């Protein structure tokens, strides 16, 4: 199952927009929202997900073994800035951030 199977009204950016705005797909999370969001789908590399404060993505998706974990990018950035962090563990984010959704695969 692909993360895209959880979305409706899917739109993908052109290459220039993808590089400039740092998002991979736009859509509505089925049965969870009626709002269109932009998602950062970049994969984990060596258990690390790289992000950027320049991202125009609304949500960041962590593709885990049995689930997709979605966090709010703006809330994540605020948490990192307030706590002067450059890296954080995903489990910490789930307990510290208010907005997150876990979707089973």
Secondary structure, DSSP 8 states (H G I E B T S, - for coil): --GGGGEEEEE---HHHHHHH---EEEEETTT-SSEEEEE----BTTB----TT---SEEEEE-SSEEEEEEHHHHHHHHHHTT-S---HHHHHHH-S-EEEEE-
